[in-house]
Amino acid sequence: MSDNNNGGIQRPDGKVKAIDTDYQIGQDNIALKVGPLGLDIHNRVFAISGLSVVLFVVLTLAFRESVEPFFSGLRGWLVSNMDWFFMSAGNIFVVVCLALIVTPLGRVRIGGTEATPDYSYAGWLAMLFAAGMGIGLVFFGVSEPMSHFSAALGGVTMENGVRTDWAPLDGAVGDNATAQALGMAATIYHWALHPWSIYALLALGLAIFSFNKGLPLTMRSIFYPLFGERVWGWTGHIIDILAVVATVFGLATSLGYGASQAATGLNFLFGIPVTETTQVVLIVIITSLALVSVIAGLDSGVKRLSEINMGLAALLLLFVIVVGPTAAILSGFFHNIVSYLEYLPSLSMPFGREDLNYSQGWTAFYWAWWISWSPFVGMFIARVSRGRSVREFITCVILIPSTVCVLWMTAFGGTAISQYVNDGYKAVFDADLPLKLFAMLDVMPLAEITSFVGIILIVVFFITSADSGSLVIDTIAAGGKVDAPMPQRIFWCSFAGLVAIALMLGGGLAAAQAMAVTTGLPFTLVLLVATLSLLKGLISEPRPAKK
């Protein structure tokens, strides 16, 4: 561990097993002044990742007519041929995380045996949750449970010996109760243990190798136990470049979903046309607001916005629980957890699946999307988690957000299903994905107010994602420095908005989804190797004495 330049990373408190290396954080960086602006960038990582994304944006905008079918075909090929790989990797991540909770390795403390948390539980959980699931929960909270319920209710359909329906597993033709249980279980499977295990493992690896081992806060540091000093060369450069590119496209996918739903909500409330122009203007406005948050900094920007957004989300959730079918939601919360655990072995089986539209079109895409997001979410969680024990970290990062996701999906999705089954209200059933939330709120009291709150939630989640995403990308592209000059974060925040616009113009959500899957595939390999390296690193760490 270097004693001179620690890149803004706080020194350990108490005992740690630091890695002895002569590498100085930022030693390969180029530091220069451009007028009043300062730059401090890793020459190879910044240049190659930045140029790769610029080239992609230029080609996408130059060949708009041929881009959309290409992206659609690419996404289809990847999820059809690599679904088993994504699903198997997801299962491995869950098993490793649960094992860390119950083994003695759970006593290792991030930042040293005497380290104390930098943030309160409320602030910490708000930040990790807003970064990890924000826009997705608002977009899919109603649409996914209703989609799986309706597909399950329709049962299995065959054409020329090929299954064409989208029902999970074998469906539940004509059985409302079973279809609802299966639909909610299929939704929770995508939003609970598996995605949060992906985030938790990468975040833990980054935190341990930075705060305990004294290495830069970049992806390459996790691989030191396996590759040694080679991580400072091209082996590490490639890992960090993949992390930057995966983060940019994973973030752009989420921004695309957010812009699509925000535009749909504005059309629903105010009649504003849902056009490419509307969505591009939304991305520009919200990226500009994200820049304000970037300039405000981590504590004043992301933390404050995350807490505000969690408050708004909690109010909307409470409103739906109180005004909606309260008893059904509260009982459904426990029933859905039981259904999830009951169907989990079948839903997570990577091989021999007959429900290919569900397992490939939904699950494989989700896993690739979560993995492409993992450098962003993982590094952000790592930065704000110093002082937590591994057991506390894994428990909070996996179980608490998973529980909140179950409650959210039960309240919003369960209410929409209840409206269809008990009230005969079919608008949500028939609506397009981005419109389902607003169709559900439309028949509840204060519909215009709650729909507007929904749009505000999307916008603020959009801002926190763009802000914290630019923070993470900049840290990697600055060689692990967390105190790099502000103009670099402004550059990456603007860049993420430009990529989202390019994807929106070049092929819409199909393009965004294709790039998320494409970048998620190589990064799945990176995560699997990183998991092995993390375990080696944890075994060597001293543990606080039992109290």
DONU-788697 format. One record per residue (C-alpha): residue number from 1; chain; x negated, y negated, z. Coordinates in Angstrom, 2 decimals, padded with zeros to 5 digits. Each point is the difference from the previous one (the first is absolute). Example, Ala and Ser with C-alpha at 12.3 -4.5 7.8 and 13.67 -1.06 7.14 Angstrom:
2
  resi  chain       px       py       pz
     1      A  -012.30   004.50   007.80
     2      A  -001.37  -003.44  -000.66
This chain:
547
  resi  chain       px       py       pz
     1      A   000.00   000.00   000.00
     2      A  -001.33  -003.43  -000.92
     3      A  -000.62  -002.46   002.81
     4      A  -000.08  -003.04  -002.24
     5      A   002.86  -000.30  -002.44
     6      A   003.24   001.67   000.99
     7      A   002.21  -001.73  -002.55
     8      A   002.34  -001.45   002.60
     9      A   000.79   003.41   001.56
    10      A   000.11   000.01   003.80
    11      A  -002.68   002.02   001.80
    12      A   000.98   003.18   001.90
    13      A   000.91  -000.13   003.69
    14      A  -001.31   002.95   001.97
    15      A  -001.52   003.18  -001.40
    16      A   000.08   000.87  -003.71
    17      A  -001.96   002.26  -002.32
    18      A  -001.22  -002.63  -002.45
    19      A  -001.50   000.99  -003.33
    20      A  -003.66  -000.92  -000.36
    21      A  -000.39  -001.66  -003.39
    22      A  -002.08  -002.87  -001.31
    23      A   002.90  -001.18  -002.14
    24      A   001.07  -003.57   000.74
    25      A   003.67  -000.81  -000.51
    26      A   000.14  -002.16  -003.11
    27      A  -003.62   000.56  -001.01
    28      A   001.00   000.71  -003.62
    29      A   002.25  -003.06  -000.13
    30      A  -000.41  -003.05  -002.16
    31      A   000.56  -003.19   002.00
    32      A   000.33  -003.23  -001.94
    33      A   001.66  -003.39  -000.04
    34      A   002.30  -001.15  -002.80
    35      A   000.62  -003.64   000.79
    36      A   001.67  -000.13   003.41
    37      A   000.92   003.68  -000.19
    38      A  -002.15   002.78   001.40
    39      A  -000.14   003.60  -001.22
    40      A  -001.42   003.10   001.70
    41      A   000.71   003.04  -002.18
    42      A  -001.36   003.51  -000.47
    43      A  -001.48  -000.32  -003.46
    44      A   000.98   003.39  -001.43
    45      A   003.30   000.70   001.79
    46      A   001.42  -003.47  -000.61
    47      A  -001.13  -000.20  -003.62
    48      A   001.06   003.47  -001.16
    49      A   003.34   000.14   001.84
    50      A   000.85  -003.59  -000.95
    51      A  -000.88   000.47  -003.67
    52      A   001.89   003.33  -000.12
    53      A   003.19  -001.63   001.24
    54      A  -000.45  -003.03  -002.31
    55      A  -000.46   002.32  -002.99
    56      A   003.15   001.90   000.99
    57      A   002.04  -003.23   000.26
    58      A  -001.24  -001.26  -003.39
    59      A   000.71   003.28  -001.80
    60      A   003.41   000.36   001.64
    61      A   001.09  -003.47  -001.11
    62      A  -001.56   000.37  -003.47
    63      A   001.75   003.30  -000.82
    64      A   003.35  -000.43   001.76
    65      A   001.98   001.98  -002.59
    66      A  -002.01   003.20   000.34
    67      A  -000.81  -000.27   003.70
    68      A   003.36   001.03   001.50
    69      A   000.31   003.40  -001.76
    70      A  -003.64   000.68   000.76
    71      A   000.46  -000.71   003.71
    72      A   003.20   002.04   000.18
    73      A  -001.71   002.96  -001.64
    74      A  -003.06  -000.32   002.24
    75      A   002.08  -000.04   003.16
    76      A   002.01   003.01  -001.18
    77      A  -003.07   002.04  -000.86
    78      A  -001.74  -000.72   003.31
    79      A   002.93   000.81   002.28
    80      A   000.88   003.11  -002.05
    81      A  -003.49   001.48   000.04
    82      A  -001.46  -001.25   003.29
    83      A   003.04   000.17   002.31
    84      A  -001.41   003.06   001.83
    85      A  -003.25  -001.87   000.67
    86      A   001.66  -003.11   001.43
    87      A   002.37   002.06   002.18
    88      A  -002.72   002.33   001.30
    89      A  -002.20  -002.96   000.92
    90      A   002.90  -001.64   001.84
    91      A   000.54   003.14   002.08
    92      A  -003.69   000.13   000.92
    93      A   000.07  -003.61   001.22
    94      A   002.99   000.68   002.27
    95      A  -001.57   003.11   001.56
    96      A  -003.29  -001.80   000.70
    97      A   001.75  -002.96   001.63
    98      A   002.15   002.16   002.26
    99      A  -003.10   002.01   000.97
   100      A  -001.86  -003.19   001.00
   101      A   002.81  -000.91   002.42
   102      A  -000.30   003.23   001.99
   103      A  -003.77   000.65  -000.13
   104      A  -002.69  -001.61   002.21
   105      A  -001.01  -002.16  -002.98
   106      A   003.08  -002.04   000.82
   107      A  -001.87  -001.54   002.96
   108      A  -002.55  -001.77  -002.22
   109      A   000.54  -003.78   000.19
   110      A  -000.29  -002.29  -003.02
   111      A  -002.70  -002.57   000.76
   112      A  -001.75   001.89   002.80
   113      A   000.87   001.69   003.28
   114      A   000.70  -003.37   001.70
   115      A   001.76  -001.78  -002.88
   116      A   003.35  -001.70   000.63
   117      A   002.74  -000.77  -002.58
   118      A  -000.19  -003.28  -001.90
   119      A   003.79  -000.27  -000.42
   120      A   003.07   000.74   002.09
   121      A   002.15   002.99  -000.89
   122      A   002.72  -002.26  -001.46
   123      A  -002.37  -001.92  -002.26
   124      A  -001.95   003.12  -000.97
   125      A   003.04   002.08  -000.95
   126      A   001.57  -002.92  -001.89
   127      A  -003.11  -000.46  -002.14
   128      A  -000.56   003.67  -000.84
   129      A   003.68   000.58  -000.76
   130      A   000.39  -003.09  -002.19
   131      A  -003.12   000.92  -001.97
   132      A   000.91   003.67  -000.34
   133      A   003.64   000.17  -000.98
   134      A   001.40  -003.52  -000.43
   135      A   001.42  -000.44  -003.48
   136      A   000.57   003.73  -000.47
   137      A   002.40   000.35   002.93
   138      A   002.15  -002.89  -001.22
   139      A   000.02   001.32  -003.57
   140      A   000.58   003.68   000.78
   141      A   001.88  -000.22   003.34
   142      A   003.38   000.38  -001.69
   143      A  -000.93   001.16  -003.48
   144      A  -002.00   003.12   000.83
   145      A   002.36   001.70   002.50
   146      A   002.93  -000.72  -002.32
   147      A  -001.91   001.29  -003.04
   148      A  -000.95   003.28   001.69
   149      A   003.50   000.39   001.47
   150      A   001.70  -000.49  -003.37
   151      A  -002.47   002.32  -001.75
   152      A   000.45   002.69   002.66
   153      A   003.77  -000.37  -000.16
   154      A  -000.09   000.55  -003.77
   155      A  -001.88   003.26   000.46
   156      A  -002.23   001.82  -002.47
   157      A   000.43  -000.55  -003.74
   158      A  -001.75   001.94  -002.75
   159      A  -000.55  -000.73  -003.69
   160      A  -001.66   002.60  -002.24
   161      A  -001.31   001.79   003.06
   162      A  -001.59  -003.16   001.43
   163      A   001.20  -001.65   003.19
   164      A   000.98  -003.62  -000.74
   165      A   001.46  -001.25   003.28
   166      A  -001.84  -002.12   002.60
   167      A   001.31   001.82   003.07
   168      A  -002.56   000.88   002.70
   169      A  -000.43   003.76   000.51
   170      A   003.21   001.79  -001.03
   171      A   002.35  -002.94   000.56
   172      A   003.36   000.32   001.77
   173      A   002.63  -000.12  -002.70
   174      A   003.33  -001.36   001.29
   175      A  -001.07   000.14   003.68
   176      A  -000.14  -003.57   001.36
   177      A  -001.45   000.92   003.41
   178      A  -002.79   002.21  -001.34
   179      A  -000.75  -002.42  -002.84
   180      A  -000.37  -002.83   002.52
   181      A  -002.28   002.06   002.26
   182      A  -002.15   001.09  -002.95
   183      A  -000.05  -003.50  -001.51
   184      A  -001.13  -001.61   003.25
   185      A  -002.61   002.72   000.63
   186      A  -001.35  -000.44  -003.54
   187      A  -000.26  -003.77   000.61
   188      A  -001.65   000.25   003.42
   189      A  -002.52   002.45  -001.45
   190      A  -001.27  -002.84  -002.21
   191      A  -000.13  -002.64   002.76
   192      A  -001.07   001.68   003.24
   193      A  -002.93   002.26   000.92
   194      A  -001.63   000.41  -003.41
   195      A  -000.55  -003.61  -001.10
   196      A  -000.95  -001.18   003.48
   197      A  -002.49   002.87   000.33
   198      A  -001.68  -001.17  -003.20
   199      A  -000.27  -003.52   001.42
   200      A  -001.08   001.16   003.45
   201      A  -002.89   002.20  -001.14
   202      A  -001.53  -002.61  -002.27
   203      A   000.51  -002.78   002.56
   204      A  -001.57   002.11   002.72
   205      A  -003.01   000.82  -002.17
   206      A  -000.56  -003.65  -000.85
   207      A   000.37  -001.06   003.64
   208      A  -002.33   002.66   001.44
   209      A  -002.77  -000.49  -002.54
   210      A   000.18  -003.77   000.30
   211      A   000.68  -000.71   003.69
   212      A  -001.81   003.06   001.42
   213      A  -002.64   000.94  -002.56
   214      A  -000.96  -003.57  -000.92
   215      A   000.49   000.39  -003.76
   216      A   001.70  -002.46  -002.38
   217      A   003.79  -000.07  -000.05
   218      A   000.21   001.62  -003.44
   219      A   001.11   003.36  -001.34
   220      A  -003.55   001.20  -000.63
   221      A  -000.87  -000.08   003.70
   222      A   002.33   002.93   000.78
   223      A  -002.11   002.24  -002.24
   224      A  -003.32  -000.60   001.76
   225      A   000.02   003.39   001.86
   226      A   000.27   001.77  -003.36
   227      A  -002.12  -002.14  -002.33
   228      A  -002.37  -001.80   002.35
   229      A  -001.88  -002.99  -001.41
   230      A   001.43   000.70  -003.46
   231      A   003.19  -001.81   001.02
   232      A  -001.89  -003.28  -000.46
   233      A  -000.66   000.88  -003.65
   234      A   002.23   000.94  -002.91
   235      A   001.78   002.75   001.97
   236      A   001.34  -002.69   002.32
   237      A   000.53  -002.53  -002.78
   238      A   002.33   002.39  -001.83
   239      A   001.97   000.73   003.20
   240      A   000.49  -003.71   000.72
   241      A   000.87  -000.82  -003.61
   242      A   002.68   002.72   000.05
   243      A   001.31  -001.45   003.26
   244      A   000.28  -003.51  -001.44
   245      A   001.69   001.12  -003.22
   246      A   002.39   002.36   001.86
   247      A   000.93  -002.78   002.42
   248      A   000.65  -002.54  -002.75
   249      A   002.34   002.32  -001.91
   250      A   001.68   001.44   003.10
   251      A   000.70  -003.54   001.19
   252      A   001.20  -001.06  -003.46
   253      A   002.47   002.91  -000.04
   254      A   001.55  -001.18   003.26
   255      A   000.10  -003.59  -001.21
   256      A   001.81   001.23  -003.10
   257      A   002.63   001.74   002.12
   258      A   000.36  -003.12   002.15
   259      A   000.41  -002.34  -002.97
   260      A   002.53   002.34  -001.61
   261      A   002.17   000.19   003.11
   262      A  -000.32  -003.70   000.86
   263      A   001.08  -000.93  -003.54
   264      A   002.94   002.42   000.25
   265      A   001.02  -001.52   003.35
   266      A  -000.15  -003.54  -001.40
   267      A   002.17   001.12  -002.91
   268      A   002.44   001.67   002.40
   269      A   000.32  -003.12   002.21
   270      A  -000.51  -002.91  -002.38
   271      A   000.38   001.41  -003.51
   272      A  -003.65  -000.63  -000.96
   273      A  -000.77   002.21  -003.04
   274      A  -002.20   003.05   000.66
   275      A  -002.63  -000.58  -002.68
   276      A  -003.75   000.41  -000.34
   277      A  -000.31  -003.77   000.40
   278      A   001.88   000.06   003.30
   279      A  -002.22   002.75   001.37
   280      A  -003.19  -001.69  -001.18
   281      A   001.07  -003.28   001.62
   282      A   000.74   001.87   003.22
   283      A  -003.45   001.62  -000.02
   284      A  -001.65  -003.40  -000.62
   285      A   001.93  -001.72   002.81
   286      A  -000.54   002.76   002.53
   287      A  -003.68   000.39  -000.89
   288      A  -000.37  -003.75   000.58
   289      A   001.60   000.38   003.43
   290      A  -002.35   002.91   000.69
   291      A  -002.93  -002.30  -000.77
   292      A   001.20  -002.33   002.76
   293      A  -000.02   002.96   002.39
   294      A  -003.49   000.98  -001.24
   295      A  -001.34  -003.44   000.83
   296      A   001.64   000.11   003.45
   297      A  -002.00   003.12   000.89
   298      A   000.73   003.40   001.57
   299      A   001.37  -001.13   003.37
   300      A   001.90  -003.06  -001.19
   301      A   001.04   001.44  -003.37
   302      A   000.57   003.74  -000.24
   303      A   000.64   000.59   003.71
   304      A   002.57  -002.78   000.33
   305      A   001.79   000.87  -003.24
   306      A   000.04   003.70   000.95
   307      A   001.60  -000.77   003.35
   308      A   002.59  -002.29  -001.63
   309      A   000.83   002.65  -002.57
   310      A   000.30   002.73   002.61
   311      A   002.44  -002.23   001.86
   312      A   002.09  -000.53  -003.14
   313      A  -000.10   003.70  -000.85
   314      A   001.05   000.90   003.56
   315      A   002.93  -002.45  -000.17
   316      A   001.19   001.41  -003.34
   317      A  -000.40   003.55   001.30
   318      A   001.95  -000.84   003.17
   319      A   002.73  -001.67  -002.06
   320      A   000.47   003.10  -002.17
   321      A   000.06   002.28   003.06
   322      A   002.56  -002.15   001.86
   323      A   002.25  -000.91  -002.93
   324      A  -000.36   003.28  -001.88
   325      A   001.04   003.49   001.16
   326      A  -001.81  -000.37   003.34
   327      A   000.80   003.41   001.46
   328      A  -000.88   001.77  -003.25
   329      A  -003.31  -001.88  -000.25
   330      A  -001.05   000.75   003.59
   331      A   000.95   003.67  -000.20
   332      A  -001.35   000.21  -003.54
   333      A  -003.42  -001.21   001.19
   334      A  -000.52   003.18   002.04
   335      A   001.78   002.21  -002.52
   336      A  -002.22  -001.33  -002.81
   337      A  -003.17   000.73   001.97
   338      A   001.20   003.58   000.50
   339      A   000.87   000.27  -003.72
   340      A  -003.42  -001.39  -000.92
   341      A  -001.79   002.58   002.14
   342      A   002.26   002.75  -001.33
   343      A  -000.62  -000.80  -003.67
   344      A  -003.63  -001.14   000.38
   345      A  -001.64   003.39  -000.79
   346      A   001.98   000.31  -003.24
   347      A  -000.37  -003.66  -001.02
   348      A  -003.76   000.03   000.56
   349      A  -000.67   003.26  -001.86
   350      A  -002.37  -000.87  -002.89
   351      A   000.53   003.16  -002.06
   352      A   002.90   001.91  -001.55
   353      A   002.36  -002.97  -000.03
   354      A   003.12   000.04  -002.14
   355      A   001.12  -003.55   000.90
   356      A  -002.67  -001.53  -002.24
   357      A   001.75  -003.32  -000.59
   358      A   000.03  -000.60   003.74
   359      A  -003.42   001.43   000.89
   360      A  -001.75  -001.61  -002.97
   361      A   002.08  -003.07  -000.73
   362      A   000.33  -001.02   003.65
   363      A  -002.49   001.79   002.26
   364      A  -003.09   000.14  -002.24
   365      A   000.48  -003.65  -000.95
   366      A   000.44  -001.03   003.63
   367      A  -003.12   001.83   001.14
   368      A  -002.07  -001.62  -002.76
   369      A   001.49  -003.39   000.88
   370      A  -000.72   000.38   003.72
   371      A  -003.55   001.12  -000.78
   372      A  -000.61  -002.94  -002.34
   373      A   001.22  -002.26   002.83
   374      A  -002.15   001.73   002.61
   375      A  -003.20  -002.06  -000.38
   376      A   002.04  -003.17   000.49
   377      A   002.15   001.22   002.89
   378      A  -002.78   002.10   001.53
   379      A  -002.54  -002.81   000.12
   380      A   002.55  -002.49   001.27
   381      A   001.06   002.36   002.81
   382      A  -003.66   000.69   000.79
   383      A  -000.74  -003.72   000.36
   384      A   002.74  -000.52   002.58
   385      A  -000.41   003.29   001.96
   386      A  -003.25  -000.46   001.88
   387      A   000.25   001.14   003.63
   388      A   002.55   002.79  -000.54
   389      A  -000.78   003.64   000.73
   390      A   000.28   002.45  -002.90
   391      A   002.97   001.69   001.68
   392      A   001.75  -003.32   000.60
   393      A  -000.85  -001.16  -003.51
   394      A   001.31   003.13  -001.77
   395      A   003.13   000.17   002.16
   396      A   000.91  -003.63  -000.59
   397      A  -000.94  -000.12  -003.68
   398      A   001.88   003.21  -000.85
   399      A   002.81   000.67   002.45
   400      A   001.30  -003.49   000.81
   401      A   000.28  -001.26  -003.61
   402      A   001.43   003.38  -001.06
   403      A   002.69  -000.32   002.66
   404      A   000.84  -003.54  -001.14
   405      A   000.18   001.22  -003.61
   406      A   002.46   002.73   001.01
   407      A   002.16  -002.56   001.81
   408      A  -000.14  -002.43  -002.93
   409      A   000.89   002.64  -002.61
   410      A   002.75   001.38   002.25
   411      A   001.56  -003.42   000.54
   412      A  -000.15  -001.28  -003.58
   413      A   000.22   003.24  -001.95
   414      A   002.45   001.57   002.44
   415      A   002.28  -003.04  -000.17
   416      A   000.04   000.09  -003.81
   417      A   000.80   003.73  -000.01
   418      A   002.74  -000.54   002.60
   419      A   001.51  -002.72  -002.18
   420      A   000.18   002.49  -002.87
   421      A   001.17   003.07   001.93
   422      A   002.38  -001.58   002.51
   423      A   001.14  -003.21  -001.70
   424      A  -000.10   001.00  -003.66
   425      A  -002.27  -002.97  -000.80
   426      A  -001.94   000.96  -003.14
   427      A  -001.90  -003.20  -000.83
   428      A  -003.19   001.12   001.77
   429      A   000.29   003.47  -001.54
   430      A   000.15  -001.48  -003.51
   431      A  -002.39  -002.97   000.40
   432      A  -003.55  -000.16  -001.36
   433      A  -002.82   000.53   002.55
   434      A  -000.84  -003.70   000.64
   435      A   003.70  -000.87   000.48
   436      A   001.02   002.73   002.45
   437      A  -000.96  -001.96   003.14
   438      A   002.09  -003.01  -001.03
   439      A   002.93   002.19  -001.06
   440      A  -000.03   001.63   003.46
   441      A  -000.10  -003.36   001.81
   442      A   002.72  -001.43  -002.27
   443      A   002.88   001.73   001.83
   444      A  -001.30  -000.85   003.48
   445      A   000.63  -003.27   001.88
   446      A  -002.26  -002.99  -000.77
   447      A  -001.02   001.64  -003.26
   448      A  -001.49  -003.14  -001.55
   449      A  -002.08  -000.75   003.10
   450      A  -001.30   003.56   000.44
   451      A  -000.76   000.30  -003.71
   452      A  -001.96  -003.25   000.18
   453      A  -001.87   001.32   003.06
   454      A  -000.81   003.09  -002.07
   455      A  -001.54  -002.19  -002.71
   456      A  -002.00  -001.93   002.64
   457      A  -001.28   003.31   001.38
   458      A  -001.17   001.05  -003.45
   459      A  -001.73  -003.35  -000.53
   460      A  -001.80  -000.03   003.35
   461      A  -001.02   003.66  -000.31
   462      A  -001.29  -000.96  -003.43
   463      A  -002.06  -002.82   001.55
   464      A  -001.48   002.12   002.80
   465      A  -000.88   002.78  -002.45
   466      A  -001.73  -002.39  -002.42
   467      A  -001.79  -001.78   002.86
   468      A  -001.26   003.05   001.85
   469      A  -000.73   001.76  -003.30
   470      A  -002.26  -002.84  -001.14
   471      A  -001.75   000.10   003.39
   472      A  -000.76   003.70  -000.45
   473      A  -001.09  -000.20  -003.63
   474      A  -002.28  -002.92   000.80
   475      A  -001.61   001.88   002.91
   476      A  -000.86   002.94  -002.27
   477      A  -001.19  -002.25  -002.84
   478      A  -002.15  -001.98   002.48
   479      A  -001.96   003.07   001.06
   480      A   001.88   000.45   003.28
   481      A  -000.16  -003.58   001.25
   482      A   003.16  -001.03   001.81
   483      A  -001.09  -003.66   000.16
   484      A  -000.54  -000.56  -003.74
   485      A   000.84  -003.46  -001.40
   486      A   003.69  -000.91  -000.35
   487      A  -000.08  -000.61  -003.80
   488      A  -000.57   003.72  -000.55
   489      A   003.22   000.92   001.80
   490      A   001.83  -002.66  -001.99
   491      A  -001.40   001.55  -003.20
   492      A   001.15   003.53   000.87
   493      A   003.43  -001.15   001.19
   494      A   000.53  -001.83  -003.30
   495      A  -001.39   002.99  -001.87
   496      A   002.55   002.41   001.56
   497      A   002.80  -002.30  -001.15
   498      A  -001.41  -000.09  -003.55
   499      A  -000.21   003.80  -000.15
   500      A   003.61   000.28   001.20
   501      A   001.06  -002.45  -002.74
   502      A  -001.98   001.92  -002.65
   503      A   001.60   003.28   001.03
   504      A   003.46  -001.61   000.06
   505      A  -000.45  -001.43  -003.51
   506      A  -001.81   003.02  -001.39
   507      A   002.32   002.76   001.12
   508      A   002.01  -000.96   003.05
   509      A   000.17   002.39   002.95
   510      A  -001.00   002.93  -002.24
   511      A  -003.37  -001.64  -000.58
   512      A  -000.47  -000.78   003.68
   513      A   000.90   003.56   001.00
   514      A  -002.33   001.47  -002.63
   515      A  -002.97  -002.03   001.23
   516      A   000.73   000.90   003.63
   517      A  -000.01   003.71  -000.89
   518      A  -003.10  -000.34  -002.20
   519      A  -002.08  -001.71   002.68
   520      A   001.47   002.23   002.71
   521      A  -001.31   003.20  -001.64
   522      A  -003.78  -000.58   000.35
   523      A   000.52  -001.64   003.36
   524      A   001.72   003.12   001.31
   525      A  -003.32   001.81  -000.48
   526      A  -001.76  -002.86   001.78
   527      A   002.39   000.30   002.97
   528      A  -000.42   003.76   000.30
   529      A  -003.78  -000.35   000.19
   530      A   000.38  -002.98   002.36
   531      A   002.06   002.17   002.37
   532      A  -002.85   002.50   000.33
   533      A  -002.50  -002.80   000.57
   534      A   002.24  -001.62   002.64
   535      A   000.19   003.23   001.98
   536      A  -003.81   000.25  -000.02
   537      A  -000.25  -003.59   001.19
   538      A   002.55   000.47   002.82
   539      A  -001.71   003.12   001.33
   540      A  -003.19  -001.98   000.59
   541      A   001.71  -002.87   001.88
   542      A  -000.16  -000.25   003.84
   543      A   003.34   000.09   001.79
   544      A   001.05  -002.06   003.02
   545      A   000.09   001.87   003.29
   546      A   003.41   001.40   000.92
   547      A   001.85  -002.18   002.50
